[in-house]
Amino acid sequence: MNVIKSWALALTVALGATTGLVEKTMAGDYSGNFMAKVGVTGVLPNSEFDGLSLNGAPLLSGDIAEVDDSWVPSLTLTYFVNKNIGVELFCCFAQHGVEAQGALAAAGFGDLGETTIFPPILSLQYHFDGIRGIKPYVGAGVQFIHFFNEESEIGGNLDIDSAFGFSLQAGVDVELGSGWYLGADVRYTWLDSEATFTDVPGLGTLSTDFDLDPLIVSAHVGYRFDLFGRRSAPMEPLK
C-alpha cells in the first residue's frame, strides 16, 4: 500500500500547486481553457486468460486466472480547445493481485502474483452544452498500461508486458459555483497482454496471454479556470 500512500501525497501536492497557480491567475471560469480534477477511481478488470503454457508447450486450456479490483486516488487534467472539444489526460497508480481459477485452481494453485500498474489514458472529448449546470460529455482515446513491481507468489519471477488499448468514455460534470464541479465518469478499455513466470521451482517457465479489459469508474471534484489567458467572456454563474 506504500505506492497508494505515495500517490495520495503526490495528489495532495499537485492539488496544492494547482490551487496556488489558480490564485495567481484568476478565479474559476466555466468557460476556462483548463480543468483539473481529483477523485477516487475504481480499476475493475474484466480479465480473461487464454490457457497456460509450460516451457512453450500448451498445458491447460480455458480461463485459468482472474485479476482483482483496485480503488485508488486519481488525477485528471483537461485542456479545452474550444467550448465543446477537450483533450484529457487521466492517470493513477493501482495495485492488483492475480488469483488462479478454473483448471489451475483445481490443480492446487491459489494466489499467483501481484503487480502495480500505471494506466494513463489520453482522450479526445466532446462536451455537450450545459443544461442548468449539468454538462455531459463523451470521449475516445488510447490507454497505456505499464506493469511494474511484479511479484510471483509461486516462486521464480513474474513479468507482464506493457500494452496499449482503445478506450471509450462517458461522464457528466455538475456546476457547484465559482468554477467548481462535482462529476463522475466511466471508461472501458480493450487491452491484451502476456504474463510470464520464469524459474518456477519444479516447473520452469509458465506463460499465458490474457485480456485485461478494465472498466474504470471515477467520482471527482473539478476546478475550471483560464490557465493560458482568457479567450472568451465567462459564462453566467449558475442560478
Buried (B, 14 or more C-beta within 10 A) or exposed (E): EEBBEEBBEEBEEBBEEBEEEBEEBBEBBBBBBBBBBBBEBBBBBBBBBBBBBBEEEEBBEEBBBBBBEBEBBBBBBBBBEEBEEBBBBBBBBBBBBBBBBBBBBEEEBEEBBBBBBBBBBBBBBEBEEBEEBEBBBBBEBBBBBBBEEBEBBBEBBBBBEEBEBEBBBBBBBBBBEBBBBBBBBBBBBBBBBEBBBBEBEEBEBBBBBBBBBBBBBBBBBBBBBBBEEBEEEBEEEBE
